Amino acid sequence: MMESYAYHLLKALVMLGVVLGVMALFFYALRLLQRGGRTGAGRTSPVRVVTTAFLGQRRNIAIVDVAGELL
């Protein structure tokens, strides 16, 4: 039995929506994992940038606090 072109078009669009939805959920979950959950609470970095200074073309210097020591 021959199905119409409209049926095939609708089927293709629904499947495209399903695939895009699965991809969106995957990237959302990946972003949550990179941030450490919904809030990101309890995650502190041992490195903190105190100040930076511009020295010239593509040259910068930074003072950072690493575990209580300034470098």
PQR file of N, CA, C, O and H, with PARSE charges and radii, in Angstrom:
ATOM      1  N   MET A   1       0.840  -1.173   0.000 -0.4000 1.5000
ATOM      2  CA  MET A   1       0.000   0.000   0.000 -0.0000 2.0000
ATOM      3  C   MET A   1       0.887   1.239   0.000  0.5500 1.7000
ATOM      4  O   MET A   1       1.817   1.326   0.803 -0.5500 1.4000
ATOM      5  N   MET A   2       0.628   2.173  -0.859 -0.4000 1.5000
ATOM      6  CA  MET A   2       1.421   3.392  -0.986 -0.0000 2.0000
ATOM      7  C   MET A   2       0.907   4.454  -0.009  0.5500 1.7000
ATOM      8  O   MET A   2      -0.273   4.803  -0.008 -0.5500 1.4000
ATOM      9  H   MET A   2      -0.127   2.103  -1.511  0.4000 1.0000
ATOM     10  N   GLU A   3       1.824   4.954   0.818 -0.4000 1.5000
ATOM     11  CA  GLU A   3       1.457   6.055   1.698 -0.0000 2.0000
ATOM     12  C   GLU A   3       1.714   7.366   0.982  0.5500 1.7000
ATOM     13  O   GLU A   3       2.518   7.421   0.051 -0.5500 1.4000
ATOM     14  H   GLU A   3       2.783   4.670   0.817  0.4000 1.0000
ATOM     15  N   SER A   4       1.044   8.412   1.406 -0.4000 1.5000
ATOM     16  CA  SER A   4       1.180   9.700   0.733 -0.0000 2.0000
ATOM     17  C   SER A   4       2.493  10.377   1.139  0.5500 1.7000
ATOM     18  O   SER A   4       3.138  10.008   2.120 -0.5500 1.4000
ATOM     19  H   SER A   4       0.391   8.367   2.162  0.4000 1.0000
ATOM     20  N   TYR A   5       2.850  11.368   0.352 -0.4000 1.5000
ATOM     21  CA  TYR A   5       4.060  12.138   0.653 -0.0000 2.0000
ATOM     22  C   TYR A   5       3.888  12.929   1.949  0.5500 1.7000
ATOM     23  O   TYR A   5       4.859  13.134   2.676 -0.5500 1.4000
ATOM     24  H   TYR A   5       2.326  11.668  -0.445  0.4000 1.0000
ATOM     25  N   ALA A   6       2.692  13.365   2.240 -0.4000 1.5000
ATOM     26  CA  ALA A   6       2.439  14.119   3.473 -0.0000 2.0000
ATOM     27  C   ALA A   6       2.724  13.252   4.692  0.5500 1.7000
ATOM     28  O   ALA A   6       3.281  13.732   5.679 -0.5500 1.4000
ATOM     29  H   ALA A   6       1.903  13.198   1.649  0.4000 1.0000
ATOM     30  N   TYR A   7       2.346  11.978   4.628 -0.4000 1.5000
ATOM     31  CA  TYR A   7       2.612  11.060   5.731 -0.0000 2.0000
ATOM     32  C   TYR A   7       4.118  10.912   5.946  0.5500 1.7000
ATOM     33  O   TYR A   7       4.584  10.960   7.084 -0.5500 1.4000
ATOM     34  H   TYR A   7       1.894  11.589   3.826  0.4000 1.0000
ATOM     35  N   HIS A   8       4.869  10.735   4.889 -0.4000 1.5000
ATOM     36  CA  HIS A   8       6.329  10.587   5.002 -0.0000 2.0000
ATOM     37  C   HIS A   8       6.979  11.869   5.499  0.5500 1.7000
ATOM     38  O   HIS A   8       7.923  11.824   6.288 -0.5500 1.4000
ATOM     39  H   HIS A   8       4.491  10.696   3.964  0.4000 1.0000
ATOM     40  N   LEU A   9       6.475  13.019   5.038 -0.4000 1.5000
ATOM     41  CA  LEU A   9       7.005  14.302   5.498 -0.0000 2.0000
ATOM     42  C   LEU A   9       6.740  14.489   6.981  0.5500 1.7000
ATOM     43  O   LEU A   9       7.628  14.903   7.727 -0.5500 1.4000
ATOM     44  H   LEU A   9       5.708  13.056   4.397  0.4000 1.0000
ATOM     45  N   LEU A  10       5.516  14.186   7.414 -0.4000 1.5000
ATOM     46  CA  LEU A  10       5.175  14.315   8.827 -0.0000 2.0000
ATOM     47  C   LEU A  10       6.013  13.363   9.676  0.5500 1.7000
ATOM     48  O   LEU A  10       6.486  13.742  10.747 -0.5500 1.4000
ATOM     49  H   LEU A  10       4.795  13.850   6.808  0.4000 1.0000
ATOM     50  N   LYS A  11       6.197  12.149   9.213 -0.4000 1.5000
ATOM     51  CA  LYS A  11       7.008  11.167   9.936 -0.0000 2.0000
ATOM     52  C   LYS A  11       8.453  11.637  10.057  0.5500 1.7000
ATOM     53  O   LYS A  11       9.061  11.493  11.118 -0.5500 1.4000
ATOM     54  H   LYS A  11       5.813  11.841   8.342  0.4000 1.0000
ATOM     55  N   ALA A  12       9.009  12.196   8.989 -0.4000 1.5000
ATOM     56  CA  ALA A  12      10.390  12.694   9.012 -0.0000 2.0000
ATOM     57  C   ALA A  12      10.518  13.880   9.969  0.5500 1.7000
ATOM     58  O   ALA A  12      11.507  13.979  10.696 -0.5500 1.4000
ATOM     59  H   ALA A  12       8.516  12.314   8.128  0.4000 1.0000
ATOM     60  N   LEU A  13       9.530  14.782   9.978 -0.4000 1.5000
ATOM     61  CA  LEU A  13       9.589  15.935  10.877 -0.0000 2.0000
ATOM     62  C   LEU A  13       9.473  15.518  12.339  0.5500 1.7000
ATOM     63  O   LEU A  13      10.148  16.082  13.200 -0.5500 1.4000
ATOM     64  H   LEU A  13       8.727  14.702   9.388  0.4000 1.0000
ATOM     65  N   VAL A  14       8.625  14.535  12.624 -0.4000 1.5000
ATOM     66  CA  VAL A  14       8.501  14.045  13.997 -0.0000 2.0000
ATOM     67  C   VAL A  14       9.814  13.402  14.441  0.5500 1.7000
ATOM     68  O   VAL A  14      10.267  13.640  15.560 -0.5500 1.4000
ATOM     69  H   VAL A  14       8.077  14.076  11.925  0.4000 1.0000
ATOM     70  N   MET A  15      10.415  12.612  13.602 -0.4000 1.5000
ATOM     71  CA  MET A  15      11.679  11.966  13.963 -0.0000 2.0000
ATOM     72  C   MET A  15      12.796  12.996  14.139  0.5500 1.7000
ATOM     73  O   MET A  15      13.643  12.858  15.021 -0.5500 1.4000
ATOM     74  H   MET A  15      10.047  12.418  12.693  0.4000 1.0000
ATOM     75  N   LEU A  16      12.791  14.027  13.294 -0.4000 1.5000
ATOM     76  CA  LEU A  16      13.773  15.106  13.451 -0.0000 2.0000
ATOM     77  C   LEU A  16      13.583  15.797  14.798  0.5500 1.7000
ATOM     78  O   LEU A  16      14.562  16.109  15.476 -0.5500 1.4000
ATOM     79  H   LEU A  16      12.103  14.140  12.577  0.4000 1.0000
ATOM     80  N   GLY A  17      12.347  16.037  15.189 -0.4000 1.5000
ATOM     81  CA  GLY A  17      12.066  16.636  16.487 -0.0000 2.0000
ATOM     82  C   GLY A  17      12.547  15.764  17.634  0.5500 1.7000
ATOM     83  O   GLY A  17      13.084  16.267  18.621 -0.5500 1.4000
ATOM     84  H   GLY A  17      11.551  15.784  14.639  0.4000 1.0000
ATOM     85  N   VAL A  18      12.354  14.453  17.506 -0.4000 1.5000
ATOM     86  CA  VAL A  18      12.802  13.526  18.547 -0.0000 2.0000
ATOM     87  C   VAL A  18      14.329  13.563  18.665  0.5500 1.7000
ATOM     88  O   VAL A  18      14.871  13.632  19.769 -0.5500 1.4000
ATOM     89  H   VAL A  18      11.918  14.045  16.704  0.4000 1.0000
ATOM     90  N   VAL A  19      15.004  13.518  17.539 -0.4000 1.5000
ATOM     91  CA  VAL A  19      16.478  13.528  17.553 -0.0000 2.0000
ATOM     92  C   VAL A  19      17.001  14.842  18.131  0.5500 1.7000
ATOM     93  O   VAL A  19      17.929  14.828  18.940 -0.5500 1.4000
ATOM     94  H   VAL A  19      14.564  13.462  16.643  0.4000 1.0000
ATOM     95  N   LEU A  20      16.429  15.963  17.734 -0.4000 1.5000
ATOM     96  CA  LEU A  20      16.868  17.253  18.272 -0.0000 2.0000
ATOM     97  C   LEU A  20      16.570  17.366  19.762  0.5500 1.7000
ATOM     98  O   LEU A  20      17.356  17.951  20.507 -0.5500 1.4000
ATOM     99  H   LEU A  20      15.676  15.974  17.077  0.4000 1.0000
ATOM    100  N   GLY A  21      15.452  16.818  20.199 -0.4000 1.5000
ATOM    101  CA  GLY A  21      15.121  16.824  21.619 -0.0000 2.0000
ATOM    102  C   GLY A  21      16.101  16.009  22.440  0.5500 1.7000
ATOM    103  O   GLY A  21      16.515  16.436  23.518 -0.5500 1.4000
ATOM    104  H   GLY A  21      14.813  16.343  19.594  0.4000 1.0000
ATOM    105  N   VAL A  22      16.477  14.835  21.939 -0.4000 1.5000
ATOM    106  CA  VAL A  22      17.452  14.003  22.641 -0.0000 2.0000
ATOM    107  C   VAL A  22      18.807  14.704  22.703  0.5500 1.7000
ATOM    108  O   VAL A  22      19.493  14.647  23.723 -0.5500 1.4000
ATOM    109  H   VAL A  22      16.140  14.488  21.064  0.4000 1.0000
ATOM    110  N   MET A  23      19.190  15.361  21.616 -0.4000 1.5000
ATOM    111  CA  MET A  23      20.465  16.089  21.609 -0.0000 2.0000
ATOM    112  C   MET A  23      20.433  17.244  22.606  0.5500 1.7000
ATOM    113  O   MET A  23      21.417  17.486  23.305 -0.5500 1.4000
ATOM    114  H   MET A  23      18.632  15.407  20.787  0.4000 1.0000
ATOM    115  N   ALA A  24      19.311  17.959  22.677 -0.4000 1.5000
ATOM    116  CA  ALA A  24      19.195  19.076  23.622 -0.0000 2.0000
ATOM    117  C   ALA A  24      19.302  18.573  25.059  0.5500 1.7000
ATOM    118  O   ALA A  24      19.980  19.190  25.880 -0.5500 1.4000
ATOM    119  H   ALA A  24      18.512  17.762  22.109  0.4000 1.0000
ATOM    120  N   LEU A  25      18.642  17.464  25.367 -0.4000 1.5000
ATOM    121  CA  LEU A  25      18.743  16.898  26.715 -0.0000 2.0000
ATOM    122  C   LEU A  25      20.166  16.454  27.036  0.5500 1.7000
ATOM    123  O   LEU A  25      20.636  16.636  28.159 -0.5500 1.4000
ATOM    124  H   LEU A  25      18.091  16.963  24.699  0.4000 1.0000
ATOM    125  N   PHE A  26      20.847  15.879  26.062 -0.4000 1.5000
ATOM    126  CA  PHE A  26      22.222  15.443  26.260 -0.0000 2.0000
ATOM    127  C   PHE A  26      23.133  16.637  26.585  0.5500 1.7000
ATOM    128  O   PHE A  26      23.933  16.568  27.518 -0.5500 1.4000
ATOM    129  H   PHE A  26      20.465  15.732  25.149  0.4000 1.0000
ATOM    130  N   PHE A  27      23.015  17.719  25.826 -0.4000 1.5000
ATOM    131  CA  PHE A  27      23.877  18.879  26.064 -0.0000 2.0000
ATOM    132  C   PHE A  27      23.521  19.583  27.369  0.5500 1.7000
ATOM    133  O   PHE A  27      24.402  20.127  28.035 -0.5500 1.4000
ATOM    134  H   PHE A  27      22.366  17.775  25.068  0.4000 1.0000
ATOM    135  N   TYR A  28      22.243  19.582  27.743 -0.4000 1.5000
ATOM    136  CA  TYR A  28      21.841  20.161  29.022 -0.0000 2.0000
ATOM    137  C   TYR A  28      22.455  19.367  30.179  0.5500 1.7000
ATOM    138  O   TYR A  28      22.978  19.950  31.128 -0.5500 1.4000
ATOM    139  H   TYR A  28      21.527  19.141  27.203  0.4000 1.0000
ATOM    140  N   ALA A  29      22.388  18.039  30.095 -0.4000 1.5000
ATOM    141  CA  ALA A  29      22.971  17.194  31.133 -0.0000 2.0000
ATOM    142  C   ALA A  29      24.487  17.362  31.185  0.5500 1.7000
ATOM    143  O   ALA A  29      25.072  17.392  32.268 -0.5500 1.4000
ATOM    144  H   ALA A  29      21.963  17.565  29.324  0.4000 1.0000
ATOM    145  N   LEU A  30      25.118  17.471  30.033 -0.4000 1.5000
ATOM    146  CA  LEU A  30      26.564  17.671  29.990 -0.0000 2.0000
ATOM    147  C   LEU A  30      26.952  18.987  30.657  0.5500 1.7000
ATOM    148  O   LEU A  30      27.938  19.044  31.392 -0.5500 1.4000
ATOM    149  H   LEU A  30      24.642  17.446  29.153  0.4000 1.0000
ATOM    150  N   ARG A  31      26.186  20.035  30.405 -0.4000 1.5000
ATOM    151  CA  ARG A  31      26.476  21.327  31.026 -0.0000 2.0000
ATOM    152  C   ARG A  31      26.290  21.262  32.538  0.5500 1.7000
ATOM    153  O   ARG A  31      27.068  21.855  33.285 -0.5500 1.4000
ATOM    154  H   ARG A  31      25.385  19.988  29.808  0.4000 1.0000
ATOM    155  N   LEU A  32      25.257  20.539  32.995 -0.4000 1.5000
ATOM    156  CA  LEU A  32      25.071  20.384  34.436 -0.0000 2.0000
ATOM    157  C   LEU A  32      26.226  19.624  35.067  0.5500 1.7000
ATOM    158  O   LEU A  32      26.668  19.970  36.163 -0.5500 1.4000
ATOM    159  H   LEU A  32      24.625  20.058  32.388  0.4000 1.0000
ATOM    160  N   LEU A  33      26.717  18.603  34.399 -0.4000 1.5000
ATOM    161  CA  LEU A  33      27.837  17.842  34.940 -0.0000 2.0000
ATOM    162  C   LEU A  33      29.107  18.677  35.012  0.5500 1.7000
ATOM    163  O   LEU A  33      29.892  18.531  35.948 -0.5500 1.4000
ATOM    164  H   LEU A  33      26.358  18.322  33.509  0.4000 1.0000
ATOM    165  N   GLN A  34      29.316  19.547  34.037 -0.4000 1.5000
ATOM    166  CA  GLN A  34      30.514  20.385  34.045 -0.0000 2.0000
ATOM    167  C   GLN A  34      30.466  21.398  35.168  0.5500 1.7000
ATOM    168  O   GLN A  34      31.505  21.751  35.726 -0.5500 1.4000
ATOM    169  H   GLN A  34      28.679  19.665  33.276  0.4000 1.0000
ATOM    170  N   ARG A  35      29.265  21.877  35.512 -0.4000 1.5000
ATOM    171  CA  ARG A  35      29.133  22.851  36.591 -0.0000 2.0000
ATOM    172  C   ARG A  35      29.062  22.203  37.954  0.5500 1.7000
ATOM    173  O   ARG A  35      29.133  22.896  38.969 -0.5500 1.4000
ATOM    174  H   ARG A  35      28.421  21.590  35.058  0.4000 1.0000
ATOM    175  N   GLY A  36      28.922  20.891  38.003 -0.4000 1.5000
ATOM    176  CA  GLY A  36      28.870  20.209  39.288 -0.0000 2.0000
ATOM    177  C   GLY A  36      27.480  20.181  39.878  0.5500 1.7000
ATOM    178  O   GLY A  36      27.335  20.310  41.094 -0.5500 1.4000
ATOM    179  H   GLY A  36      28.864  20.328  37.179  0.4000 1.0000
ATOM    180  N   GLY A  37      26.469  20.022  39.081 -0.4000 1.5000
ATOM    181  CA  GLY A  37      25.103  19.966  39.585 -0.0000 2.0000
ATOM    182  C   GLY A  37      24.363  21.257  39.295  0.5500 1.7000
ATOM    183  O   GLY A  37      24.860  22.129  38.582 -0.5500 1.4000
ATOM    184  H   GLY A  37      26.587  19.917  38.093  0.4000 1.0000
ATOM    185  N   ARG A  38      23.177  21.367  39.852 -0.4000 1.5000
ATOM    186  CA  ARG A  38      22.341  22.543  39.576 -0.0000 2.0000
ATOM    187  C   ARG A  38      22.904  23.812  40.202  0.5500 1.7000
ATOM    188  O   ARG A  38      22.913  24.864  39.562 -0.5500 1.4000
ATOM    189  H   ARG A  38      22.773  20.659  40.431  0.4000 1.0000
ATOM    190  N   THR A  39      23.377  23.729  41.454 -0.4000 1.5000
ATOM    191  CA  THR A  39      23.817  24.943  42.138 -0.0000 2.0000
ATOM    192  C   THR A  39      25.315  25.162  42.054  0.5500 1.7000
ATOM    193  O   THR A  39      25.772  26.305  42.053 -0.5500 1.4000
ATOM    194  H   THR A  39      23.370  22.875  41.974  0.4000 1.0000
ATOM    195  N   GLY A  40      26.080  24.099  41.983 -0.4000 1.5000
ATOM    196  CA  GLY A  40      27.527  24.235  42.008 -0.0000 2.0000
ATOM    197  C   GLY A  40      28.040  24.567  43.393  0.5500 1.7000
ATOM    198  O   GLY A  40      29.199  24.954  43.548 -0.5500 1.4000
ATOM    199  H   GLY A  40      25.709  23.170  41.984  0.4000 1.0000
ATOM    200  N   ALA A  41      27.187  24.421  44.411 -0.4000 1.5000
ATOM    201  CA  ALA A  41      27.556  24.770  45.780 -0.0000 2.0000
ATOM    202  C   ALA A  41      28.630  23.817  46.291  0.5500 1.7000
ATOM    203  O   ALA A  41      28.656  22.639  45.933 -0.5500 1.4000
ATOM    204  H   ALA A  41      26.246  24.107  44.284  0.4000 1.0000
ATOM    205  N   GLY A  42      29.501  24.334  47.119 -0.4000 1.5000
ATOM    206  CA  GLY A  42      30.521  23.509  47.719 -0.0000 2.0000
ATOM    207  C   GLY A  42      31.773  23.348  46.871  0.5500 1.7000
ATOM    208  O   GLY A  42      32.726  22.695  47.295 -0.5500 1.4000
ATOM    209  H   GLY A  42      29.480  25.290  47.410  0.4000 1.0000
ATOM    210  N   ARG A  43      31.782  23.922  45.703 -0.4000 1.5000
ATOM    211  CA  ARG A  43      32.959  23.801  44.837 -0.0000 2.0000
ATOM    212  C   ARG A  43      33.700  25.131  44.859  0.5500 1.7000
ATOM    213  O   ARG A  43      33.209  26.133  44.341 -0.5500 1.4000
ATOM    214  H   ARG A  43      31.007  24.453  45.359  0.4000 1.0000
ATOM    215  N   THR A  44      34.859  25.133  45.450 -0.4000 1.5000
ATOM    216  CA  THR A  44      35.686  26.334  45.464 -0.0000 2.0000
ATOM    217  C   THR A  44      37.008  26.017  44.788  0.5500 1.7000
ATOM    218  O   THR A  44      37.546  24.919  44.930 -0.5500 1.4000
ATOM    219  H   THR A  44      35.258  24.318  45.871  0.4000 1.0000
ATOM    220  N   SER A  45      37.512  26.972  44.065 -0.4000 1.5000
ATOM    221  CA  SER A  45      38.768  26.782  43.359 -0.0000 2.0000
ATOM    222  C   SER A  45      39.926  27.154  44.277  0.5500 1.7000
ATOM    223  O   SER A  45      39.847  28.163  44.979 -0.5500 1.4000
ATOM    224  H   SER A  45      37.075  27.864  43.949  0.4000 1.0000
ATOM    225  N   PRO A  46      40.989  26.373  44.292 -0.5600 1.5000
ATOM    226  CA  PRO A  46      42.147  26.722  45.118  0.2800 2.0000
ATOM    227  C   PRO A  46      42.964  27.867  44.515  0.5500 1.7000
ATOM    228  O   PRO A  46      43.875  28.387  45.160 -0.5500 1.4000
ATOM    229  N   VAL A  47      42.637  28.263  43.269 -0.4000 1.5000
ATOM    230  CA  VAL A  47      43.364  29.336  42.594 -0.0000 2.0000
ATOM    231  C   VAL A  47      42.442  30.532  42.447  0.5500 1.7000
ATOM    232  O   VAL A  47      41.321  30.403  41.956 -0.5500 1.4000
ATOM    233  H   VAL A  47      41.897  27.841  42.745  0.4000 1.0000
ATOM    234  N   ARG A  48      42.925  31.720  42.882 -0.4000 1.5000
ATOM    235  CA  ARG A  48      42.140  32.951  42.762 -0.0000 2.0000
ATOM    236  C   ARG A  48      43.037  34.034  42.176  0.5500 1.7000
ATOM    237  O   ARG A  48      44.137  34.272  42.674 -0.5500 1.4000
ATOM    238  H   ARG A  48      43.836  31.825  43.281  0.4000 1.0000
ATOM    239  N   VAL A  49      42.565  34.689  41.119 -0.4000 1.5000
ATOM    240  CA  VAL A  49      43.326  35.778  40.502 -0.0000 2.0000
ATOM    241  C   VAL A  49      43.122  37.029  41.348  0.5500 1.7000
ATOM    242  O   VAL A  49      41.995  37.488  41.532 -0.5500 1.4000
ATOM    243  H   VAL A  49      41.671  34.495  40.715  0.4000 1.0000
ATOM    244  N   VAL A  50      44.225  37.577  41.861 -0.4000 1.5000
ATOM    245  CA  VAL A  50      44.155  38.769  42.703 -0.0000 2.0000
ATOM    246  C   VAL A  50      44.112  40.012  41.828  0.5500 1.7000
ATOM    247  O   VAL A  50      43.241  40.865  41.996 -0.5500 1.4000
ATOM    248  H   VAL A  50      45.141  37.204  41.711  0.4000 1.0000
ATOM    249  N   THR A  51      45.059  40.115  40.887 -0.4000 1.5000
ATOM    250  CA  THR A  51      45.090  41.262  39.974 -0.0000 2.0000
ATOM    251  C   THR A  51      45.859  40.884  38.716  0.5500 1.7000
ATOM    252  O   THR A  51      46.658  39.948  38.715 -0.5500 1.4000
ATOM    253  H   THR A  51      45.767  39.422  40.751  0.4000 1.0000
ATOM    254  N   THR A  52      45.603  41.630  37.643 -0.4000 1.5000
ATOM    255  CA  THR A  52      46.332  41.449  36.392 -0.0000 2.0000
ATOM    256  C   THR A  52      46.792  42.806  35.897  0.5500 1.7000
ATOM    257  O   THR A  52      46.196  43.833  36.221 -0.5500 1.4000
ATOM    258  H   THR A  52      44.954  42.390  37.644  0.4000 1.0000
ATOM    259  N   ALA A  53      47.852  42.804  35.113 -0.4000 1.5000
ATOM    260  CA  ALA A  53      48.372  44.041  34.536 -0.0000 2.0000
ATOM    261  C   ALA A  53      48.770  43.787  33.091  0.5500 1.7000
ATOM    262  O   ALA A  53      49.311  42.731  32.762 -0.5500 1.4000
ATOM    263  H   ALA A  53      48.336  41.970  34.849  0.4000 1.0000
ATOM    264  N   PHE A  54      48.500  44.758  32.235 -0.4000 1.5000
ATOM    265  CA  PHE A  54      48.841  44.701  30.822 -0.0000 2.0000
ATOM    266  C   PHE A  54      50.267  45.207  30.651  0.5500 1.7000
ATOM    267  O   PHE A  54      50.591  46.305  31.106 -0.5500 1.4000
ATOM    268  H   PHE A  54      48.060  45.615  32.501  0.4000 1.0000
ATOM    269  N   LEU A  55      51.129  44.417  29.998 -0.4000 1.5000
ATOM    270  CA  LEU A  55      52.522  44.797  29.815 -0.0000 2.0000
ATOM    271  C   LEU A  55      52.845  45.218  28.386  0.5500 1.7000
ATOM    272  O   LEU A  55      53.796  45.968  28.168 -0.5500 1.4000
ATOM    273  H   LEU A  55      50.866  43.526  29.629  0.4000 1.0000
ATOM    274  N   GLY A  56      52.095  44.764  27.441 -0.4000 1.5000
ATOM    275  CA  GLY A  56      52.369  45.069  26.044 -0.0000 2.0000
ATOM    276  C   GLY A  56      51.543  44.159  25.153  0.5500 1.7000
ATOM    277  O   GLY A  56      50.628  43.472  25.608 -0.5500 1.4000
ATOM    278  H   GLY A  56      51.322  44.155  27.619  0.4000 1.0000
ATOM    279  N   GLN A  57      51.888  44.170  23.872 -0.4000 1.5000
ATOM    280  CA  GLN A  57      51.145  43.371  22.908 -0.0000 2.0000
ATOM    281  C   GLN A  57      51.218  41.892  23.282  0.5500 1.7000
ATOM    282  O   GLN A  57      52.300  41.306  23.306 -0.5500 1.4000
ATOM    283  H   GLN A  57      52.631  44.728  23.503  0.4000 1.0000
ATOM    284  N   ARG A  58      50.090  41.305  23.566 -0.4000 1.5000
ATOM    285  CA  ARG A  58      49.961  39.898  23.968 -0.0000 2.0000
ATOM    286  C   ARG A  58      50.808  39.557  25.187  0.5500 1.7000
ATOM    287  O   ARG A  58      51.302  38.436  25.305 -0.5500 1.4000
ATOM    288  H   ARG A  58      49.211  41.781  23.547  0.4000 1.0000
ATOM    289  N   ARG A  59      50.979  40.504  26.082 -0.4000 1.5000
ATOM    290  CA  ARG A  59      51.756  40.278  27.303 -0.0000 2.0000
ATOM    291  C   ARG A  59      50.949  40.756  28.509  0.5500 1.7000
ATOM    292  O   ARG A  59      50.552  41.918  28.587 -0.5500 1.4000
ATOM    293  H   ARG A  59      50.578  41.415  25.986  0.4000 1.0000
ATOM    294  N   ASN A  60      50.716  39.847  29.438 -0.4000 1.5000
ATOM    295  CA  ASN A  60      50.027  40.161  30.688 -0.0000 2.0000
ATOM    296  C   ASN A  60      50.782  39.522  31.833  0.5500 1.7000
ATOM    297  O   ASN A  60      51.521  38.555  31.652 -0.5500 1.4000
ATOM    298  H   ASN A  60      51.038  38.902  29.376  0.4000 1.0000
ATOM    299  N   ILE A  61      50.581  40.082  33.020 -0.4000 1.5000
ATOM    300  CA  ILE A  61      51.115  39.474  34.224 -0.0000 2.0000
ATOM    301  C   ILE A  61      49.966  39.407  35.224  0.5500 1.7000
ATOM    302  O   ILE A  61      49.110  40.291  35.261 -0.5500 1.4000
ATOM    303  H   ILE A  61      49.981  40.868  33.167  0.4000 1.0000
ATOM    304  N   ALA A  62      49.956  38.367  36.022 -0.4000 1.5000
ATOM    305  CA  ALA A  62      48.878  38.193  36.989 -0.0000 2.0000
ATOM    306  C   ALA A  62      49.452  37.794  38.333  0.5500 1.7000
ATOM    307  O   ALA A  62      50.435  37.057  38.411 -0.5500 1.4000
ATOM    308  H   ALA A  62      50.651  37.649  35.992  0.4000 1.0000
ATOM    309  N   ILE A  63      48.829  38.290  39.387 -0.4000 1.5000
ATOM    310  CA  ILE A  63      49.146  37.863  40.741 -0.0000 2.0000
ATOM    311  C   ILE A  63      47.989  36.953  41.160  0.5500 1.7000
ATOM    312  O   ILE A  63      46.824  37.351  41.133 -0.5500 1.4000
ATOM    313  H   ILE A  63      48.031  38.889  39.323  0.4000 1.0000
ATOM    314  N   VAL A  64      48.337  35.729  41.545 -0.4000 1.5000
ATOM    315  CA  VAL A  64      47.308  34.765  41.911 -0.0000 2.0000
ATOM    316  C   VAL A  64      47.558  34.251  43.319  0.5500 1.7000
ATOM    317  O   VAL A  64      48.697  34.184  43.782 -0.5500 1.4000
ATOM    318  H   VAL A  64      49.283  35.406  41.566  0.4000 1.0000
ATOM    319  N   ASP A  65      46.492  33.897  43.979 -0.4000 1.5000
ATOM    320  CA  ASP A  65      46.541  33.300  45.310 -0.0000 2.0000
ATOM    321  C   ASP A  65      46.268  31.813  45.140  0.5500 1.7000
ATOM    322  O   ASP A  65      45.174  31.406  44.749 -0.5500 1.4000
ATOM    323  H   ASP A  65      45.566  33.952  43.604  0.4000 1.0000
ATOM    324  N   VAL A  66      47.285  31.009  45.442 -0.4000 1.5000
ATOM    325  CA  VAL A  66      47.153  29.557  45.342 -0.0000 2.0000
ATOM    326  C   VAL A  66      47.334  28.976  46.734  0.5500 1.7000
ATOM    327  O   VAL A  66      48.438  28.974  47.277 -0.5500 1.4000
ATOM    328  H   VAL A  66      48.174  31.339  45.760  0.4000 1.0000
ATOM    329  N   ALA A  67      46.249  28.486  47.303 -0.4000 1.5000
ATOM    330  CA  ALA A  67      46.281  27.857  48.625 -0.0000 2.0000
ATOM    331  C   ALA A  67      46.946  28.762  49.661  0.5500 1.7000
ATOM    332  O   ALA A  67      47.741  28.288  50.473 -0.5500 1.4000
ATOM    333  H   ALA A  67      45.352  28.488  46.861  0.4000 1.0000
ATOM    334  N   GLY A  68      46.631  30.053  49.643 -0.4000 1.5000
ATOM    335  CA  GLY A  68      47.156  30.981  50.618 -0.0000 2.0000
ATOM    336  C   GLY A  68      48.497  31.587  50.278  0.5500 1.7000
ATOM    337  O   GLY A  68      48.992  32.423  51.034 -0.5500 1.4000
ATOM    338  H   GLY A  68      45.984  30.438  48.984  0.4000 1.0000
ATOM    339  N   GLU A  69      49.102  31.204  49.177 -0.4000 1.5000
ATOM    340  CA  GLU A  69      50.411  31.736  48.781 -0.0000 2.0000
ATOM    341  C   GLU A  69      50.248  32.591  47.527  0.5500 1.7000
ATOM    342  O   GLU A  69      49.650  32.149  46.546 -0.5500 1.4000
ATOM    343  H   GLU A  69      48.700  30.525  48.563  0.4000 1.0000
ATOM    344  N   LEU A  70      50.778  33.810  47.559 -0.4000 1.5000
ATOM    345  CA  LEU A  70      50.708  34.705  46.398 -0.0000 2.0000
ATOM    346  C   LEU A  70      51.840  34.409  45.443  0.5500 1.7000
ATOM    347  O   LEU A  70      53.005  34.348  45.838 -0.5500 1.4000
ATOM    348  H   LEU A  70      51.263  34.168  48.356  0.4000 1.0000
ATOM    349  N   LEU A  71      51.491  34.226  44.188 -0.4000 1.5000
ATOM    350  CA  LEU A  71      52.486  33.960  43.146 -0.0000 2.0000
ATOM    351  C   LEU A  71      52.353  35.012  42.065  0.5500 1.7000
ATOM    352  O   LEU A  71      53.094  34.985  41.083 -0.5500 1.4000
ATOM    353  H   LEU A  71      50.545  34.275  43.868  0.4000 1.0000
TER
END
